[in-house]
Amino acid sequence: MHRPEYPRPQLVRDSWLNLNGEWAFEFDDNNIGLKQGWYKSPNFSKKIQVPFAYQTKYSGINDPSFHDYCWYHRTFEIPAQMKDKQIILHFGAVDYLAHIYVNGQLVGTHEGGHTAFSFDITPYLTGKTESLTLRVYDPSTDETIPRGKQFWQEESAGIWYTRTTGIWQTVWLEALDETHIKWIRFTPDIDNGDIEIEWELAGEFLGKQVELDISFKGQQIAKQQLSIMESYTKCAINLFGMKVFRTTMHGHGWQWTPENPNLYDITIKVLKENTELDKINAYFGMRKIHTENGMVYLNNRPYYQKLVLDQGYWPEGLLTAPTDDALKLDIELAKQAGFNGCRKHQKVEDPRFLYWADKLGYLVWGECAAPPSFNQTAVARLTREWIEIIERDYNHPCIVTWVPVNESWGVSNLNYVKQQADHTMGLYYLIKSLDKTRLVISNDGWEMTKTDICAIHNYRHGQKNEIEKYEHYKTNIATKENILAARPNDRNTYVDGYTYQGEPILLTEMGGIGLKVGEDSGWGHTFANSLEEYLDDYKRVMEAIFASKVLFGYVYTQLTDIEQEINGILTYDRKPKCDLAIINALNNMWHVDTI
């Protein structure tokens, strides 16, 4: 259960070594390890299964209590085929502040619990058995850290769950030539049929060539070789070639949609004359998202989004999926239930999830873990994470929207404190400056400033016998005037001084119907006492949504039960609470006369 699959599916190289598995481990509750030099002579008493956090069952430790400092250690040897190369050490994610030591020497540090980082460890290697030590600091009660749903108290409660500390995504080594591709970005332009490709080379680049070889479903459609004059290069390659069938969205066109998740394979080589210095296998999708006339458009056609809130927790792994197949299964089950995508809530998800979303055809709204409180430290921490999020995930066609703030978390007074409203504006424009290809929501739920989608949360559909409350719910979401004026959470839709500017209106959290299965207990926004009542409640919620004259999509809460929440369509261990074909029919009742 150590997650052996290649961890970066968007940019694949052949020469790599997975470092997951059993590591030595130690808690450092008195914070003495640094002073005593544990990084020089690690002698730890526990064993942990990486990449699972110590709070999880799969880690082998399963201790949910506070331990703000902890240490990891393992040894490794560089395989013969990787020797005489630059060795890069990669971490998928470590929560929260990591110090990395190789053979007793500090290689570097990284702050931020949800994004990837790497170091060139070549100068620190001995050529024999190598020692890798990691010190982690994760302050359990610090509310300026982007922590998402990780609770700052010891016991889970309400909407807050068990914390994740330390390594929770794959650790791996990669062997590179001195001259190699540092990064590469694919920007689709479906209006002109072009894919814009840009990259940067590390090392000596003069006299080198970069070869691009693009194929679609096994058919080579472009091959190009460029002589490199600068470390940074950008080029555009036309893929559609004035052929109408390639541009068609419906049927078997060459664009990416949830219904037809067409992907292009690309091989990028760095050459010195006829010698191959670097080779990457990658993929991209030709996909465009924009808004117009109060609607969201996918590839220049209106597209109604039927999304599910997905928080990405597992009972025995918390933020870490037990297997790659588990990530794939979540998407498959959601699609079986009639959803065409998800809002990945308060989590920067494993790249393997995004890979399966790309492959299977599944829209993703990328979110981040929010800090609960606001000050300059929280602003800096969140800003850095967003820069790294977009750097890591830019190339995934499945991602169509970024959500930097949710329900005013971390900016709870933004309607009265201009600095907090300015922070949401700053995040909106920061993300726009880094990524011109996606939509951005300044504050999902209420109290929006500048935003590409008017994103509203409303769970007030009431219990089955609360007819007046249900009628009020239907009225509140029926028209543009009503939905903008309603205050379902006693919060203004827009911050004072900001107004609706014609953006599409989506109900981005709703439903949340609780249903107890077996011995599970917990809460939902409303509660059904039987499966029959649950389906009836789901149906009447969807009837209200599809009766609305203004909504252009929704996000149902939620995909799975989590800890004390039992409002999932699936149980926490991914068992459907009912036949998903019934949920599918209800999600598509706009197009179906009877259920």
N, C-alpha and C positions, 0 to 999 in steps of 0.2 A: 504493500500500500504506500509506495514511496514516490508515486507519480513519475514514471520513467519516460514519458513522451517528450518530444522536442518542445522546449518551452516558449519559443519565439516563432510561431508558425508563419508569420508574415515575411520573415527574412531568415531563410534556412541555409546554414552551412553544414558541410559534411563532417568537419573535424571538431568534435566537441566531446565533453565528458560530464555526465550527470553526477552531481555530488549529493543528491538526496540519499536518504537512508539513515542508518544509525550514527548519531554523533554523541560525544560526551557532553554533559550539561551540568550546570550548577546555578542555584540561586545565590544571589549576593545581597541579601537583605540589609546588611550593615554597610554596604558600599565600600568594602575593603579590598576588592580584587585588583583595582587599578594601583592602589598604593603598594600592595604586596606583589605586584608583577605577575598576575595569573597568566598574562599573555606570553610570558617567557617560559613558564613551566606549568602548563595547565595539568591539573590532576583532579579531575572532576568526578563526583561520586554517583551521578545519575546518567541514564541513557535516555535519549529522545529521538523519535523518528521525525526527521525533517522531510517534508516542509510543514509539519503540523505544529501549531502553537501549543505550549505546555498546558494551556487550559483545556485541551481537547482529549478525548478518549484515544484517538488514533496516534497521539504523540507518545503514548505509553506512560505519561505522567498524570494527566487528568486532574489538575489542581486549579480550580477557578479563583483562588484567593489572590490578594495583592502581593506581587513580587516585582518591584519596579526595576531592579537590576538583575540581569542574568547573563550567563556566559555559555558559549558553545565552543566545542573543539572537535576537530577530526584531522586525520592525516590522509595524504594522497600521494600518488606518484604520477608523473606525466608519462602517458603512453609513448612508446617509441615513435609512432607516426605523428605525434604532436611536438616532438622535440625540435630544437633549432628554430622555433617560431616565437612570436610574441604570444604570451598566454594572458588572456583576458578572463578575469573572474567576474561572473554575473550573479546578481541577486534579483529575483523577480519582485520581491517585496519583503521588507523587514520593518516591523512596527515596534519602536518609533525611531530612536536615534541609535545608529549603528557605528561602532568602531571596528575596523577590520585590521587584523594582524596576520602577517605571513612570516613564519619562522622567527617570531618574537619581535618583528618590526611593524610599526604602524604604517599601513598602506594608505588609509584614508578614512573618512567619515561620511555618513549620509544621514540627513534628517528628512523625515517624511515616511509615513507608514504604508503607503499604498502604491508607490511607483518604483520602477526598476532603476537600478544603478549598476555601475561596473567600474573596475579598476584594472589597469595593466600591472600585473604582479611579476612580470619577467625579471626585473632587477632584484627581487627578493627571493628568488628560487635558488636552491642549492644543487639541483640535478639529482638529488637522492630522494628519500622520503621527506615530503614537505609537511609543514605544520600550519594549519589554518585555525585561527581563533577569532571569535566574534564576541564583543561586549555589547549588550543591548540595554538601553535606558528607555523605559516606557512609563512615564509618571501617571499613575492610575487615576489621580484626581485632578489633573491639570485640564482646565476647561478651555484653554486657548489652543489645544491641539486639535487638528481635524480628525475627529474620532467617530463621526457618524453615529451608529446605533450602539457603540460600545459604551456601557454604562460606567460612570465615575463613582458608583457605589458598589459594594461587594455583591449584593444580591440583585439579580435581574428583576425589573418591575416595569409595568406599563408598556411603553414602546421601546424600552431599552434592554439590551441583551448582554450576554457574557463577553468580556473583553478578549482581544487577541493581542498577544505580546510576542515579539521576536519574529523569527523566520516563518512566513506562511505561504510563500511561493518558492518555486524551484531555485536551487543554487547550482551553477554549472560553470564549466571552463570552456573556452573557445581558443583555438590556435589560429593565428593570423600571420601572414607575411607582413613585413614592415610597411609595405604599400598595400593599403586595403581601403574598402569603402567604410567611412565612419558612419554615415547615415544616408538614407534615400527616401524620397517622398514622391508619391504619385498623386497628381491632381487631375481628375477627369474633367473634360470639357465636352459634354455631349452635344452642345449646340453646334460646335465645329467638328465634332468627331475626333478630337485630339486627346491624347493622354500626355500631360506635361510631367516630365521626369526630371528631378533635380537631385544631386548628390554632392558629397564632399569626400575627397580622398585624404587619407592620412599617409604620412611618409613622403618619399620622393616621388613626385608625380610627373615630372618632365620626361618625355620620351616614352610615356605609357599610353595605352589605348584602353578604352572602355567599350565593350561589345554588349549590345542589347538585343535579345532574341525573344520575340513575343509570339505566343500562339494562343489560339482559341479553340477549345475542345479538340486538341490534338492537331489542328491545322496551323501551320506557321503563317503569320500574316505580316510580320515586319522583322527585319533584321538590320541593325545599323551599328557601325563602328566609328568611334570618334577618337581623334588624337587629342590628348589632354594638354592644355596650355596653362590652366589654372587649377587650383585644388577644388574650387567650386564650379560645377557645370550644370546647366539647365538646357533641356531640349524638349521639343514637342513632336510627337509622332502621330500621324493621322491613321485612324483605325477603320473608319467607316467607308472611306474610299468612294464616296458618291454612290453608294449602293443602298437603295431604299430599305431593303429587307433587314439590313444590319441596324437600322435606326428604329425599327418598330418596337414599341413597348410591349404590345400584346403578342401572344403567340411565341415565336422562337427568335425574337430579335436579340441583339447583342448587348443590350443594356441590363443592369442589375435591378431586380425587384424582388420582393418576397415571393412572388409567384414564379419568377424565372430568375434565380440567383446566378446569373451568368458571370463567370470570372475568367480573367485572362491570366495565363501563366507567363512569367517573364524570368529569364535567366540573365544575370548581369555578371560579366567577367571583366577583371582587370588583367591586361596583358602587357608583357614586355617582349616585343617582337612576337615569337610564337610560344612564349612561356606563360602559363597561367599563374598569376599571383594571388588572385582572389576570385571566388565564385559564390554567388548568392542565387538561390531559387526563391522567387517571390510570386505574388499575385496581386491583382487589383480588379476593381469593378468600375464600370462606366455608369455613374449614378449622379443625379443632380437633385437637390432639394431646395425649394424656395417657396415663398408665400406670395399670393396675389388674390385680389378680390375676396379677402376674408377666408381664403382656403389655403391648405398646404398642397403643394404640387410636388409630385415625384416624377422626375423625367418629363417635366412640362405638362403633366396631366394631373387633375385633382386626385388626391389620394386620401381616403378616410382611414385614419389610424385607429386600430382596435388593439390597445396595448394592455399589458398586465404589469402590475407593480411586482418587481422581482428583487428581493433583498440579498439573495445569494448566500444563505446560511444553510449548514448541514448539521444534523444532531450530533455527529461524532467528529466533525472537522471544523465546525463554526465557519469561518470565512473561506476555508480551504476545502474544495470539493474532494471527496474520497478518491475519485478516478476521473479520467478524461471523459469516459462514457457518461458519468453523472452530469457533467456540464452539457453534453449533447442531449441527454434525456430531458433535461428541463426545457430545452427549446422544442424538442419533439412533442412533449406533452402539451406545452402551451399552444403549439400550432394545431394539435388535435382538438384543443378546446376552442379553436376559432380565432385566436389572437394572431395578428401579423407582426407583433413585436412586443418589446417590454420597455418599461422605464426601470433601468438598473438603479435601485434606490440606495443612496447613501453608501455606495461602495464603488471603488474602481476595480472592475472585475478582471479576473485572470485572462490573459490574452487568448488562452485556449477557448474560452467561451466566445470571444469575439470571432475567432476562427470558425467555429461551428455556426455562428450566426451568419457569417459571410457565406459559408458553404450551403447551409440549409435554407437561407432566405428568411431573415428575421430582423426587423428594424430594432435598433437599440438607441435609447436616450441615455447618453453617458452622464453620470452624476459623479459627485465626489463625497467624501466623508466631511461633514461640517463640524467646525468648532462650536461648542455651545455658547461661548462668550465672545465679547468684542473688545479688543484693544489693539495696539499697534503690532504686538507679537502675533496675535491671531491673524491679522491682515497679512503680515509677511509670510506666515506659514502657509496659509491657504493659497496665496498668490504663487508661491514657489511650486506647490503641488500641481496647480493648474498648468503651469508651464511644462512640467514633466508629464502630466497626463496627455496633453496634446502631442508632445514630442513622441511618446510611446505609441499612441493609438490613431494617429492621423490617417494612416493608410487603410483603415478598415472601412469598406463601403457600407457595412451594416449601420454604422453610427450616423444618425441624421440630425441629432439635437444634442446640445450641451446644456446642462442644468447646474450652474455654479452655486445657487442658493435655494434652499427649500424651506417654505413656511416661516421665513424670517429667522431661522436658526442662526444664532451668532450675531444677528442684527435685530434684536427684538424690539428696539425703539426707533427703527428707521423712519417711522412716520413723524417722529418728533426730533430726532437727532440727525441733522443733515449729513454729518460725517458718515453715518451708517448707510444712508441712502446713496451717498457718493461712492461708498465701497461697492455696492451692487452695480452701480453704473461703471465703476472702474473695472470690475470683473467682466462685465458685458463687453466693453470695448477692448480689454486685454485679449479675451478669447477671439473676438472678431479680428484683431490685429494678427493673431497667430493662425487663424483658420477662417478663410473666406468661403468655405464650402458648406458650412452647416448653420443651422438655426441655433439661437441662444435665448434662453429664458432667464431673465434677471433674478426672479424670485418665484419659484413655483408654488402656487397656492393662493397667494394674496399679496397685497402691498408691493405691486410691481412698479418698477421705474421704466427704463427703456427695455423693451422686450420684443422678440419676434413672434411669440405666441402669448395670447392671453390665457394663462394657465390657472384654472380655478379648482379648488377642492370643495366638495360638498358631500357629506355623508348623511345628510338629514332627511333620508327617505322614510325613516320611522319604522316601527314594527308593523306587522301585517294588520293589526287591529287599529292602528293609529291613522285612520283614513284622512283626517284633517291635515295631519303632518305630511302625509304623502302627497295630497293635492297641493299643498303649499310648495313642496319640493318640485313637483311638475311645473307649477307656475313660475317658480324662480329660475328654472333653466329653459323655459319655453322660448323666450325672445331675447334679443340683444339688450334691449332696455332693461328687462327684468334681471338678467344675469349680471349685468354691470352694477345695478343698484342694490342687489341682494348682498347681505353680509352674513353668509351662513356660519362663519367662524367669528363673528363680531369684529371683523377686520375689513378695512376698505380694500376694494379690488386694486386700486392704484394708490401710491403714496401721494399725499397732498402736493399739488404742483405738477403732477403727471396725469395724463389722461389716455384713454383708449384711442389708438391711432389707426383703427381698421384692421389690426392683426387677427388671424384666425383665433377663434375661441374654442378651447378644448377643456373638457372636464377631466383634469389630470390626476385626481384621486376621487374615488367614489366606491360605493358598494360596501366592502368590508363585512360581509355577512358571516357571522360565526356559526359553526356547526361542530358539535362535539362528536368525535369518533372514538369508540372504545373507551379507554381510561383517560384519554386526554382531557384536560381542563384548561380554561382560560377565558379570554374575552374576544368579542368582535364589536364593531360599531353598532350592529344590531345582532339579534340572536335568533336562530331557527331551532325549534325543538324536534324536528324530524327532517328527513331528506325531502319529503314532499313539500314541507313548509320552506325549506331552503331553496328549492327550485322555483317555487311560487314567488318567493322574495326576489330571486335573481331575475325572474321574468318581468316583474313589475318595475324593477329598477331599469332594465333595458327598454321597456316600453316607454318610460318617461324620457329616456335619453333619445331614442329614435323619434319621439314625437316633437323634440325640440326643433325649432326653425333656425337655430343659430349654431349649434354645436357641430364641430367638424372633426370629432374624434374623442376618445376617452381612454382612461387608464383605470382598470378595475383592480381594487385592492382585495386580495393579493394572490400570488401564485401558490405559496405554501404556508402552512402553519409554521410559526417560529416560537420556540420556548413557550411563553405564556400567552401567545396570540394563537387563536384557532379560527381565524377568518380566511384561511387559504382554500383554494379550489382543491389542492392536494394536502395530504397530511405532511408532517415534518419529514417523514421518511419516504415521501414522493408516491404515496398511494392515492389515486383519485378517489374523492369522496362520492362521486357518482359517475355514470357513464359520460365521458367527455364529449361524446357526440351530442348529448342533450345541451351541454353548455355551448358547444359549437353552433347548434341551431339557434339558441337564444342570442348569441353574439351576432348572428346573421339574420335575425328576424326582420330586419329592414327589407331584406330581399326574399323572405319566406312568408307565405300567407298564414300558415298554421304551424304550430309546434307539436 
